Structure formats: C-alpha cells, structure tokens
Amino acid sequence: MGSALAAAACAAGHEVVVISGPVQVEYPAEATVISVLTTDEMLEAACEQFARCDGVIGAAAPCDYRPKKIASEKISKNGQPYLLELVETADVIATLGQRKRADQWVVGFALETEDRHFRAIVKLERKHCDLMVSNGPEAIDADGNHVELIDSTGTVLSTLVGSKVDVAKDLMAAIQRLLIQDQDAAASPK
C-alpha cells in the first residue's frame, strides 16, 4: 500500500519521501527512499523529514513491540522455558501528529481485526490525525485492499475497494481535495 500511495502522490505532482523498513517492495523512482531497520530509526528519520514536509501518510506500521533485552551472543538451549519480555516501540504517527504545525496534515492507517471502525476512531483521536484509513489484515501481502476513509469527526467519507493501486489513487485524490486544497485555500490571501 505504501508503494502504491507513493506512486499516486508522485503522479499527482508531489515531492515524495518514503521512509521504509526492510521490505520486498519497489518504490517509484521519483521518490526519495530512506531505509531504516528499527522503529527508533524510523521515528528519527520521520521527525527529521516531517519538519520539511506538508504532510505525512503512515501507510504501514512498524512493529508495535521489541525485545526488552537483546542478547549479544547465541542463546543456547538449556531444557528450560525462555521468557521473552517485550516493550512497546515508539508510535511514529502519534509523535508526528503531536508535533504537526497548523499548516501540516497527518493521515494514519489503522489495521484492525475486530471493532475496526471504533478502533480506527480511537487511533485517529489519540494520534492527532486529520484522516484515518481503516483496513484489515487481509490487505497484508495482497494485491487489493478494502478500506474506509474516516474524517476527524469519525464519519466514514468513503469505502474504497479494489487493487492497491486504484485504492491509493482514490485516497490520494481525497487527501488532495480534503487536506491539501483546503490548506492551499487557507494560505492564499483573501
């Protein structure tokens, strides 16, 4: 979905920066791609780039948890259970949402397995997003997607179904209409 959105944004004439973890995805040649390995690296790169951007689309979440302790050497079997403690990672989109200026916008994605609409609205508010795209796990490694675009009041603006390329074009058109043109209109002298 991230690659399709990057391509749709490039096609709409936007300068695009993609911050991506290690994935088997090709991004548009016109986009600047910043590769990261960890959620902390993604957060650092996203904060640095967001300061120079009009907006951000958080199309795919990095991992929600990481190991509390990382072994420097192989952990050998000892016949006993091994307890793995996990800690939450930083929330990249929530951090950007909290830091956004009045002239910036944030669009998040909420991949949920139950209570999709409710959980998407909770994420929209908690992460200070202008729009939230709700989808399910069936989108992972699939060619298509089925999403709801939700505005800041919790209203479903549209339900989009189709190939990720087509859904991305429709989402980009909505972002252009709802966030970018509104922003341009507010900035122009009266």
C-alpha positions in Angstrom: 0.0 0.0 0.0 2.9 2.3 0.8 4.4 1.9 -2.6 1.0 2.4 -4.3 0.5 5.6 -2.3 4.0 6.9 -3.1 3.3 6.3 -6.8 -0.1 8.1 -6.6 1.5 11.0 -4.8 4.3 11.3 -7.4 1.7 11.1 -10.2 -0.2 13.9 -8.5 3.0 16.0 -8.8 4.1 15.9 -5.1 7.6 15.6 -3.9 7.6 12.2 -2.1 9.9 10.9 0.7 9.4 7.3 1.7 10.8 6.0 5.0 10.8 2.2 4.8 12.0 -0.7 6.8 13.4 -3.8 5.1 10.6 -4.9 2.8 10.4 -6.6 -0.6 8.7 -3.6 -2.3 9.7 -1.4 -5.2 9.1 2.3 -4.7 8.7 4.8 -7.5 12.0 6.1 -9.0 10.8 9.7 -8.5 10.5 9.2 -4.7 13.4 9.7 -2.3 13.7 6.5 -0.2 15.2 6.4 3.3 15.9 2.9 4.5 15.7 2.1 8.2 16.0 -1.0 10.3 14.4 -0.2 13.6 11.3 1.7 14.8 13.6 4.1 16.6 15.4 4.8 13.3 12.1 5.3 11.6 10.9 7.8 14.2 14.2 9.7 14.0 14.0 9.9 10.2 10.3 10.7 10.1 10.7 13.6 12.6 13.6 15.0 10.6 11.7 14.8 7.3 8.3 15.9 8.7 9.8 19.2 9.7 10.2 20.0 6.0 7.0 18.4 4.7 3.4 19.5 4.3 2.0 16.2 5.4 2.6 12.5 6.1 0.7 9.3 5.3 1.5 6.5 7.7 0.6 3.6 5.4 2.2 0.8 7.3 3.1 0.5 11.0 6.5 -0.7 12.1 6.4 -3.3 14.9 4.5 -2.5 18.0 6.9 -4.3 20.3 10.6 -5.0 20.5 12.5 -7.3 22.8 13.4 -5.7 26.2 16.8 -7.3 26.1 18.9 -8.2 23.1 21.4 -11.0 23.5 24.9 -10.3 22.2 25.5 -14.0 21.6 23.5 -17.1 20.7 21.0 -18.2 23.4 21.7 -21.9 23.8 19.1 -24.5 24.8 19.1 -25.4 28.4 16.0 -27.5 28.7 14.0 -24.7 30.4 11.4 -22.3 29.0 12.9 -19.0 28.0 10.9 -15.9 29.0 10.9 -13.2 26.3 9.9 -9.7 27.6 8.6 -7.2 25.1 8.3 -3.4 25.4 6.2 -1.1 23.3 8.0 0.8 20.5 7.6 4.5 19.8 4.4 5.4 17.9 5.7 7.2 14.8 2.4 8.6 13.6 1.3 9.7 17.1 4.6 11.5 17.6 4.2 13.3 14.2 0.6 14.1 15.0 1.5 15.7 18.3 4.3 17.8 16.6 2.4 18.9 13.5 2.1 22.6 12.8 -1.1 24.3 11.8 -0.1 24.1 8.2 0.7 20.3 8.2 -1.6 17.3 8.0 -1.4 13.7 9.1 -3.1 10.6 7.6 -2.9 7.4 9.5 -3.7 3.8 8.8 -5.5 1.5 11.3 -5.1 -2.2 10.6 -7.6 -3.9 13.0 -9.0 -7.4 13.3 -12.1 -6.5 15.4 -14.2 -3.4 16.1 -12.4 -1.8 13.1 -14.4 1.4 12.9 -14.4 2.1 16.7 -10.6 1.3 17.0 -9.8 3.4 13.9 -11.6 6.4 15.5 -9.8 5.9 18.8 -6.5 5.9 16.9 -7.5 8.9 14.8 -8.0 10.9 18.0 -5.1 9.6 20.0 -2.7 10.1 17.2 -4.0 13.6 16.2 -4.7 12.5 12.6 -6.7 14.5 10.2 -7.9 11.4 8.4 -7.7 7.7 9.2 -7.7 4.8 6.8 -9.2 1.6 8.3 -8.4 -1.7 6.9 -7.9 -5.3 7.9 -5.2 -8.0 7.9 -6.4 -9.4 4.6 -4.5 -6.4 3.0 -1.2 -7.8 4.0 0.8 -9.2 1.0 -2.4 -8.8 -1.1 -2.8 -7.0 -4.4 -6.1 -5.5 -3.3 -7.5 -3.6 -0.4 -10.8 -2.7 1.2 -10.6 0.5 3.3 -12.8 3.1 4.9 -11.6 6.7 4.9 -12.6 8.3 8.2 -12.5 12.1 8.9 -11.7 13.8 12.2 -15.4 13.6 13.3 -15.5 9.8 12.9 -17.6 10.0 9.8 -16.8 7.4 7.0 -16.2 9.6 4.0 -15.9 6.7 1.6 -15.4 3.0 1.3 -12.8 2.0 -1.3 -12.4 -1.5 -2.7 -10.0 -2.6 -5.5 -6.4 -3.0 -6.4 -4.0 -1.2 -4.1 -3.0 1.0 -7.0 -6.7 2.1 -7.5 -7.3 2.5 -3.8 -4.2 4.6 -3.5 -5.2 6.8 -6.3 -8.6 7.4 -4.7 -7.1 8.0 -1.3 -4.6 10.5 -2.8 -7.4 12.3 -4.6 -9.3 12.5 -1.3 -6.2 13.8 0.6 -5.7 16.4 -2.2 -9.3 17.5 -2.0 -9.8 17.5 1.8 -6.4 18.4 3.1 -4.1 19.9 0.5 -6.5 22.1 -1.4 -8.1 23.3 1.9 -4.6 24.1 3.1 -3.8 26.0 -0.1 -7.0 27.9 0.1 -6.4 28.9 3.8 -2.9 30.1 2.9 -3.9 32.3 -0.1 -4.6 36.0 0.6 -8.3 37.0 0.7 
